[in-house]
Amino acid sequence: MTLAEKLEYVSLDDKAKLFYGRILWKTERGRQLLLNHWLHPEHHHRERFIKFRPIIERILNADAKDDEILEVELEKDGWSLRSAMREIPSIAGKIPFRTP
């Protein structure tokens, strides 16, 4: 099964979180805004982000053109790109981005 077939039924929300998360993650300022947002004590998925931070950062750091390779690497660790992208917390919400 190809990666495209595996991702065929991924929700648009999950696809958007990965796509826009990667765009923001590429810049130092964007990465800091996301981290401040997700690590804020009031963020409703803060604990989940902390638990899955290594896998989330791994897929956000990856280039979309390398997703086939990433999928193979993730499978070795018991993950798939589909399951990993589901762990990316929401970017929008009640809590504004905060900078220290």
HELIX and SHEET records of a PDB file:
HELIX    1   1 LEU A    3  LYS A    6  1                                   4    
HELIX    2   2 LEU A   12  TRP A   25  1                                  14    
HELIX    3   3 GLU A   28  LEU A   39  1                                  12    
HELIX    4   4 ARG A   46  ASN A   61  1                                  16    
HELIX    5   5 ALA A   64  ASP A   66  5                                   3    
HELIX    6   6 ASP A   67  LYS A   76  1                                  10    
HELIX    7   7 LEU A   81  MET A   85  1                                   5    
END                                                                             
